[in-house]
């Protein structure tokens, strides 16, 4: 059944929130099909813990989404220019 997003946007906020809640519950119910039951390797876990520790100590730079987006856009633009 096709859903018209414009119709959804016209709904009152309580109705939109109810839809969000119902969608989220359906996603949670379906999520198990994507879980292959495998856990991350000890090496990956160690790497993530190391990075988190460095971040918490202020030894690692973090970026806002806007900064990341600008860097991606600049890289894409540079690649486009190199292909010309």
C-alpha positions as CSV (number, residue, x, y, z in Angstrom):
1,X,0.0,0.0,0.0
2,X,1.6,3.3,-1.1
3,X,1.9,6.0,1.6
4,X,1.5,9.6,0.7
5,X,4.0,11.5,2.9
6,X,2.2,14.8,2.2
7,X,-1.0,13.4,3.8
8,X,1.0,12.3,6.8
9,X,2.5,15.7,7.2
10,X,-1.1,17.2,7.4
11,X,-2.0,15.0,10.3
12,X,-2.3,16.5,13.8
13,X,0.9,16.1,15.8
14,X,-0.6,13.4,18.2
15,X,-1.5,11.3,15.1
16,X,2.0,11.7,13.7
17,X,3.5,10.7,17.0
18,X,1.3,7.6,17.1
19,X,2.4,6.7,13.6
20,X,6.1,7.1,14.6
21,X,5.5,4.9,17.7
22,X,3.8,2.2,15.6
23,X,6.6,2.3,12.9
24,X,9.3,2.1,15.6
25,X,7.6,-0.9,17.2
26,X,7.4,-2.7,13.8
27,X,11.1,-2.0,13.2
28,X,12.0,-3.4,16.5
29,X,9.9,-6.5,15.8
30,X,11.6,-6.9,12.4
31,X,15.1,-6.1,13.5
32,X,15.8,-9.7,14.6
33,X,16.0,-10.8,11.0
34,X,19.1,-8.6,10.6
35,X,20.9,-9.9,13.6
36,X,23.1,-12.7,12.5
37,X,23.9,-13.6,16.1
38,X,27.6,-12.9,15.7
39,X,29.4,-10.7,18.1
40,X,32.2,-8.4,17.2
41,X,35.7,-9.9,17.3
42,X,37.8,-9.2,20.4
43,X,40.1,-7.1,18.2
44,X,37.3,-4.8,17.1
45,X,36.0,-4.4,20.6
46,X,39.6,-3.6,21.8
47,X,39.9,-1.0,19.1
48,X,36.6,0.6,19.9
49,X,37.4,0.7,23.6
50,X,40.8,2.3,22.9
51,X,39.2,4.9,20.7
52,X,36.6,5.7,23.3
53,X,39.2,6.0,26.0
54,X,41.2,8.5,23.8
55,X,38.1,10.4,23.1
56,X,37.2,10.7,26.8
57,X,40.7,11.9,27.6
58,X,40.5,14.5,24.9
59,X,43.2,12.9,22.9
60,X,41.1,12.4,19.8
61,X,39.4,15.1,17.7
62,X,35.7,14.8,17.1
63,X,33.7,16.5,14.3
64,X,30.2,17.7,14.1
65,X,27.9,16.4,11.3
66,X,28.2,19.7,9.5
67,X,32.0,19.5,9.5
68,X,31.9,15.9,8.2
69,X,29.4,16.8,5.6
70,X,31.5,19.7,4.4
71,X,34.6,17.5,4.2
72,X,32.7,14.9,2.2
73,X,31.3,17.5,-0.2
74,X,34.8,19.0,-0.7
75,X,36.3,15.6,-1.4
76,X,33.5,14.8,-3.9
77,X,34.0,18.2,-5.6
78,X,37.8,17.5,-5.8
79,X,37.1,14.1,-7.4
80,X,34.8,15.6,-9.9
81,X,37.3,18.2,-10.9
82,X,40.1,15.6,-11.2
83,X,37.9,13.6,-13.7
84,X,37.5,16.7,-16.0
